[in-house]
């Protein structure tokens, strides 16, 4: 039953309008407290998010005065027999988790068996019906952990931008994806907003599990939205730009080759070579110094390489991430043909998103593969260092390295970037406490940089203030152009005095630096 406007207005006065939730999507999410189990709260009329004891007391007193049943989310022992009442208020008094230390719990095989039985009874089946996309929830320790928690709330990089409301957390998005595929909720503007306000970073439930596949479920949900014609207009326009101009923002192809004029080749490259440099649209036009740095590194290592120039185009990552898989496949087929014409045996790219798209998203989502071996620039350059084809000189600087989600969590490339930094004499690499598979996301990925830029900047600022600034380093290094841009804009806004650089720029600086005597 819905409450009258007077009720809602009074709750808004007590806790603020943003903390009074009545939309169907909010009601659905807060009805559950554990994954893949029956609803804990039925017949909810509203969720009131309280953050202070005063708000908790006032909201409770007002509801009791009006004869409305009140439940506190934090109370697992609460008597829930009154849920048949016509109006029920849930007080969300649970503090969203912060990403710190992962706790471990002893396995309980009996509980795990019971949980797996419940999963079978709910009828979850293949990836296309949602369950396999969350496979890590169904096995061993993760499933057992789900059982022993009293209150489930998933850590999410972007949820702090949405006032900690559970609907906008990783748990909320997972439950909404479940509701969508089970037909319990229909596509709506709010549901789309929740699902697209995600960076697909893969850090979901980091306090509970080492890895999850929530991002795949969300991408599948976005594809469902595309099939039904509910894709946000921003991404349909992006798809048109990719197919017409080879650039998500419609940048003319001529703009992406300016950086090549700074190389000895002056924009003239062989049509065929064993190595193909794929700079990527974002690197070429937004962080061109990274492309130029990689070109100079390859030249110093005497690597003969081809470059497609204006014909290069876009890998289509944003199309895949936004659910426009048909358009992504059309783009990929054209791209592969251009790559085949170079006869390249190895494609190298300085873009983490391109690397992720080529090595994981193409085969898993489009069932196609590139006709050559694909390496991130850090992997290829690491080999040049090991073979002593390039020799870094001293750089006196302290840096920290940010693991891009596309390169790290999604592709498991952690050591190559670090080995490059460690190969530079006198360069001090200081690790952030949250690094590698637990690195806090900057939130520029998954299309979020374009869809909700303020949320992406908030996450980048959080990474800078909480993880980078306390280290006292001069430079934040990353190996992803979207991370690079997001951090650069966030740093400008925060004015923290921290430089942001691409990994290839650091190595190039060491190669051109005068050797120490």
N, C-alpha and C positions, 0 to 999 in steps of 0.2 A: 504494500500500500504506500502511496506517495504521501508525504506530509504536506500540510498547507503552507502557503507562502509565508505566513506569520511565523510558523515554526522555523522554517529555513532562515528567514531574515534574522531571527534572534540568535540562532547558532552562528550565523555569519558575523553578527556583532560580537559574539564571545571569542571566536577563534579566527575571524577573518574569512572573507569570501573564498579564497583559494583553498581553504582547509575544510570546506563543506562540499562533499562529493555526492552527487545524485544521478550521474549519467549511468546508463546501462553497463557500459564498459567498466566503470568503477565498481558498481554493485557486483558484477561477475567476479572480478579479481578478488575482492575482499571477502567473497563468500567462501573461498578456499583458504586453508592454512597449510596444506601439504600438497605436493604434486601428485596427480593421478589417484587421488583418493576422494571420497565423498565430501560434499560441502560441509564445512563446520558451521557456517552461519546461513540460515535460510530466511527468506522473507525480509531481507534488509530493505529499509526505506532510505537510509542515508548513512554515510560514513563521516564522522567528525574527527578530523585529525587534531589531536591536542599535543602541545609541546611543553606546557608548564603545568605544575600542580594546580595553579589557580584556574587555568582553562579546564582542566579535568574536573575540578570540583564544581565550577559554574555550569558546565555542560551537563554533568550528572544531575545536579539539583534541578535544572530547568526541565530535563526530560522526565525525572521522577514527578515533578510538580504537575506535568501534563499527562501523567499516566502512560508514558511510553517506555517500553522495555529497553533497557540499556545493557550492553555487553562491552567489556574491555578486552581488546585483542590480546593483551599481554597475559591474561589470566587463563591458563590452561585448565584449571580445576573448576572453572565457573559452571554453575548449573545452567544448562541450555534448554531446559524443558519448556520455557516460556516462548519458544520460537514460533509458536502458532499464533501469537498475538498479531493483530492487524498492522501494527507499526513497531519497527525495531530499529534502534540506533546502535551502530557499532562505533565505539571510541577507539580510534587508532592511536594508541599510546606507546607504540613500538619505535624505538630509535633506529633509523637505518644504519646498517653496518658500515664500518670503515675497513679499508683493506690493510690489514696488519699481519698477524701471525695466523697461519692455518692450524687449526687444532686437529688432533687425531683422536679417533675413538676406536675402541676394540670391536672387532667384527662380531656379529651375532648371527650365526648361520640360520637359526630358527626364525628370527625376525626377517632375514633376507628372503627366505623361502616363502614366508607369508606375504611379503611385499610383492614378490614376483607373481604369486597366485592372483593377487588383486589386479596387477597389471594385465594379466591374461584375461581376467573377467571383464575388464573395461573395453576390450576389443581393439586395442591399439595394434596396428599391423606394420605396413611397409613405410618406407620413407615418404612416399607420395601421400600417405595418410597421416603423416606427422611423427609417428613414433620413432622410426629409425633415425630421424634427424636429431633425436634426443637420446641416442643409444647409450651414451655415457651415464644417463640417469638409471638405466635398467640393470646395470651389472655391478656386482661385487660391492666395494666400499662406498661408492656414491649412493647407491640405493639404500644401503644400510644406514648411512648418515641421514638420509631423508626420514628414516623411521624414528630416530632418537631425538630429533629436534622438536621442541615444543612449539616454536614459532618459526616459520620459514619466511625469510626476506632476502632476496638476492642482491648481492653487491652489484652496482651498476655505475659505470663511469659518468653517465649523464644524468642520473636521477637527482643529484643535488641541484640541478638547474630547474627541476620541477618540484621543488619544495619537499622532496623525499616521499612524495605520494607513490604508493606501491604500484599503481597502474602503470607508471612510467619507469618502473624498474625492470630488471631482467626477468624476475619472477612474473611481473605483470604482463610483459610482452609474451612470455611463454604461455601463460594461461589464456591470453586473448587469441594467440595462434591456435591453441587447442579448441577454443570456442568457435573460431571461424571454420575450422575443418570439420567440426562435429555439427555444424549448422545451428549452434546455440546462440550465435550472434551473427548478424549480417554486416556486410561492408558498410561503413559509415565514415563521415569526415573525421570524427575523433579517432576511430580505430586506425584509419590511415595515418593520422598525425602521430599516434603513439608508435606505430610500427616503423615509420620512416624517421622518427626522431631517435635513431639508434645508429651507432657507428660501426656495428657488426664487429666489434673488437675481439670478442671471444673471451673476455675476462669475467663473464657471468659466473656467479657463485664461487668466486675464487676463495672465499673463506671456507668453502665446503669441499670443493673438488679441484683437482689440478687442471682438468680440461672439461669443456662441455661443447655441445654442438647446437646451442641455442641459436647462434647466428644463421645456421643452415635452415632451421625451422622458420626464422623470420624472412630469409630470402625466399623460401618457398611460399610463404604467405604473401609477400610482395608480388611474386609471380602470379598468384591467384588473383590479386587485385588487378594486375595487368590484363589477365584473361577476361575479367569482368568489366574492364574499361574504367577502373577507379584509380589508375596511376596518377599521382599529382602532375599537374601541367608542366611543372619545372622539368621533370624527367622525360616527358614526351618531347619537349622542346630540345632537351639535351640529346636525345636519340636522333632527332632530325639533324642536329649539328654534327654529330659523329659521322652519320652516314653521308652527309653532304660535304662537310669541310674536313673531316678527320680530326676534329677537335671538339670537346664537350661544350665549350663556350662559343663556338663558331669563329674562332680565330683563323684568319686566312692562312693557308699553307705556307705562304712566303715568309710569314713571321717566325716560323719555327726553325729556320736555317741561319738566322743572323749570327748565332754563336760560332758557326763553323768558319766565319771569316777571321776568327782569332787563332785558328790552327794553321800550321804550315801548308795544309792542303788547300786553304782558301776556298772551301766549299766544293772542291773537286775530288770525288772518291771513285774507286773502281766499282763497276757494276756487279762484279762477282768477286768474292773473297771467302776464305775459310771462316772468317769471323765477321759477323754483322753487328754493328753497334745500333741498338734500338734505344734512342734517347727517351722516347715517350713524350706525349704532348705537353704535360705539365712541366717536366724538366726543361724541355726546349724553349718554352715561352715564359715560364714563371720563375724557374731557378736555372737560367742558362749557364751560370758559372759552374754548376755541377757537371753539365754536359761538356763544357769546354775543358774542365779539369780532367775528366775521364779521357777525352780525346788526346790531351797532352800526355797523360800517363801511358796510354797505348802507344803513342808515337815514341816515347822514350824507351818503352819496352820493345820497340821494333816490331810491333804487331801490325800486320797488313789487314785493314778492315774496311768493309763496305758500310755505306750509310744511305738510307733510302731518301733522305732529305724531304722535299715537299710531298713525296709519295708515301711517307711513312704511315701517317694516320694515327688512329687511337686503338689501344688494345681492347677497349670496350668494357673495362672493369665497372664503370658506373652503370652501364646497361645491365650487366649481370647482377650487380648489387641492388638495383632498383626494381628488378623483376621483369625487365624487358628482354627476355631470353631470345625471342624470335629475332628481334633487331640485332641482338648481340651475335647471334649465329650468322646472320647476313653479313655483318661487319667482319666477323672472324674468317669467313670463307674468302672474302676479298683480300684480307690481310695475309692469309696463308699463301695465296697465289703469289703475292708480291715477294714474300720471303723466299719462296721456292725459286724464284727467278735469280736470286743472288747466289744460289748454290752453296749457301753458308752451312757449315757443319756445326757452328756454335753461334747462338745469339746471346749477346750480353746486354743488360739494361741496368741503369742506375736507379730505376724506379721500382720501389717495393711493390706497388700496386700492379704494374705490368708483369713483374715476376710472378706474383700470386695468380694473376689472371691466366698467364700462359701455362704455368706448371700445375695448378690445382683446379681453377674454375673451368677452363676449357675442357679438360678430360672428364671432370666430374659432373658438370652441368650441361655441357654442349656435346659431350662424347666425341670430341675432336682433339687432335694434338698438332703441335707445330712440327714441321718436317726437319727439325734440327734440335740439338741439345740446347737447353736454355739455362743460363747462369745469371745470377745477380752480379753486378759489377764487383761487389766485395769478394765473391768467390773466385772470379777470374783474376782479379788483381792480387789476391792472396797467393795464387799460384805463381804469378810473375815475381813476387817477393821471394818465395821459396826457391825459385829457380835462379835468383839473383840477377834477373833481367832488369830490375830497377833497384836502386839503392837509396833509401831515404837519408836525408841529412837531419841534423839536430833541430828540434823545435822546443824552445823553453816555454811550455804552457801546461796548464792544468785543464783537463776536459772531462766531461762525463758523456756517456753514450746512451741515447734513448732508443730502445728496441721498437721499431715500427711493428704494429700488429700484423700487417700483411707479410712481413719478412720473418718475424719471430714466431708468434703463436701459430700463425696459419701455415708457415713453411719450415719452421724449425731451423732457421738460419740465425745462429747466435754467435758462433765463434769467429767466423771470417771477418766481420767488421772489427771485432776486438783485436784479432791478431794483426790487422793492418795498423791499428793505433799503437799497439805494443811494439810494432817494428820500427816506429819512429823514435830515434834516440832523444832522451830528455823530455819526452812527452809523458806527462803523468795522467794516467787514466784512473779516475775516481768513480767507482760504481755507486749508483743510487741504491738504497735499500730495496726498493721495488724494481727489479730488473728481470731480464729474460722473460720467462713465461708469465711472470707476475708484474710485468711493467705496466704502470698506469697508462691508459690510452689517452692520446691527445684529442681524440674524437673528431678528427678531420675526415676519417674514412667512411665508407658505406654510403656516400652521398650526403652525409650530414653537413659537411663544410658548405655546400650550396643550399641545402634544404633549411637548415637552421644554424646560421653562422654564429649567432650569439652563444648558443649552447656549445658549439665546437670551441669557441674562444674561451668560454668558462672552464672547460676541461683542460685546455692547454695552460691556462693561468694557474689552475690547481696543481698541475704537474710541475710547473716552474716554481711556485711558491713553497709547495710542500716537499718536493723531492730534489730539485736542482739547487735552489738558493742556499739551503743549509750546508751544502758541500763547499761553498766558497770558490767554485771553479770559474774560470773566465769564459768558457765556451761550452755550449751544448751541441753535441754532434749527433746527427741522425743520418739515415740512409734511405729516406723517403721524402719526395718533394711536397706531399700534402702535409706531413708532419713539419717539415721545414717551414713552409708558409704559415701554418697555424701558429707555431711557436714564435715565429718572427713578428707576426701581428700582435700576438698576446704579449710578447716582451716589450714591444713598442708602447702598448697600452699601459703595462705595469711599470715601465721604466726601471728595470732592475739592473741594467748594466751588464747583462749576459748576452754574449754574441751567440748567434745560431749559425751553424755551418754544416754543409754536406760532408760526408766522409771523404769523398773524392777531392774536395777542396783542401782538406787538411793534408792529405797525402801529396797533392800537387804542390802545396806550399813547402813541404819538406824537401821535395825533389828540386825545387828551384832555389831553395835557401842556400846560402854560401856555407860550405862545410866548415865545421869548427876546426881550428888549427890545433 
